[in-house]
C-alpha cells in the first residue's frame, strides 16, 4: 500500500498529526515546518529520522515533494496557507479554525473548486466517541428528524494561558471575540445532522475579570442560538467558564441521544445514552440504552478521546480514494464556523437575528467577497471590530509581561526535563 506523504506545519498542535503518520499504515511524515526554531529542533531530535526534512520558511516547505499538508498553525491564519497549498497541488487538512473573515471563506471555497484538491477540516470533536456514534445513529434514522440540540465546549484556560499565548499582547487568543471559537461546540451538531444553519442570534458573557487578568480582551464566553434549514434549533456555548465541560445532546422527532456529563463520572464524552421509540409520536417506556462505542485500538493513544486519530485517518483515506471516508469538507466547515462570525455581528447589533449565508451559492459569495471584518488589525483595516462589544478593555502591559515570564519559566522547565532524558 502506497503511503501518503504528509507535511506538517506547526510542531506544537501538529505533534498529534506527526504521531499519526509515524504509526499509520497509510501515511508517513516527510516534512515539518515551524517558525519556532527551538521547537523544530526539538522535534528533529525526538524523531531522529533522516527521511524527514525541516523548514522554518513556508515557501520552502510547500515546494517539498509531498502529497498533503497539515495546517496546525495559529487558528486565525489557516486559510491563506490552505489556499497556497492547494494551488501547489497539495491536499489540505486544516486544523481549527477554517477562516478568519468572509473574504477568506469565499476564496477558500473557490480554491477548493478550482484546484480539485481535497480539503478536510480537522474539527476533531466530531470524531469523539459519543458524537461520532450519534452521527451513525442519526443517519440511520434512530431518533427521527432533528428538532433541538445543545453543544458545550467549556474550557477554563487561565492556568494554561502563558503556554498558549506566550505573553504576546497581539496573540489571536487575546484578540478573538467571544463567539469566534465555536466549532468545538456547534461542529458536532452540524456533522451529526448534516443540516445547514440559516440564522443565528449571539450572546456574549460580560463578566470578564478572569480573562482580563491574563490578557484576553473578549467576553468570558460566547453562545449561538442557531436555526437550521429544517426549522430545528441548537444552542452552542463555549468559552472560559469556571468548570470544564464537553457535552452534546440531540433531540429528534422520536428520541434523544446525549453524552455523559463529566461530573457524573460515567465516561464523559466517551459514553452515549440513547432513548428512542419505534414510531414518531409513540413513546414506549423502555430502558435507556447506554454504552461506550467500540473504537479502533490504535486511537487510544491519541488525544481528545481518540478523535485526533480518526480525523487524520479519514483525511488520508479520502486521498486514497475511499469515498466512504468521513471528512468535513470546506462547505461543512463553514457551516460550523460562520454562525459564530455572524453571532458576533448579532451581538454588536443588540442581539437581533442574523442570516447565515450559504457559500455553496456563487451568487451569495459576491455579497461577502470583500468583507474582512474581524478583530485582527493586520487583516481588517478600516473594517476592524472590537474584541468586546462594550469596547476593547485597557489591559496594562504588566499583565502580558507576567504571562511572558510564566511562559519562559515553563519553557526552561521543559528544556531541563529534555536534557535529563
Secondary structure, DSSP 8 states (H G I E B T S, - for coil): ---EEEEEE-TTTTHHHHHHHHH-SSEEEEEEE-S-HHHHHHHHHHH--TT-EEES-HHHHHTSS-SEEEE-S-TTSHHHHHHHHHHTT-EEEE-S-S-SSHHHHHHHHHHHHHH---EEE--GGGGSHHHHHHHHHHHTTSS-SEEEEEEEEE---GGGHHHHHTT-TT-HHHH--TTSS-HHHHHHHHHHH---EEEEEEEE----HHHHTTT--S-SEEEEEEEETTS-EEEEEEE--SS-EEEEEEEETTEEEEE--GGGTS-GGGEEEEEE-SBTTB------EEEE----GGGGGSTTTTHHHHHHHHHHHHHTT-TT-----HHHHHHHHHHHHHHHHHHHTTS--EE---TTSHHHHHHHTT---BS-HHHHGGGB--SSTT------HHHHHHHHHHHHHHHHHHHHHHHH-
